[in-house]
Amino acid sequence: MFWPMLAIALGFCGTAVLGVLAVRVFAEVRRLSREVAEASRRITRAAEDLERAATPLAAQLPREG
């Protein structure tokens, strides 16, 4: 009777460990997605700033044709 109960206990412990690791992975994925979203917003803002800064310079270029 000892071995079946040990197997059940070890199976439960293994499932509990997998559950804890799954929660940790889920939390890290959420954190990473927030970081990616913030980086995307920063890149978009920098691209808009670059476009605004380049527009007057492009207007000063001599035109060919």
Secondary structure, 3 states (H helix, E strand, C coil): CHHHHHHHHHHHHHHHHHHHHHHHHHHHHHHHHHHHHHHHHHHHHHHHHHHHHHHHHHHHCCCCC
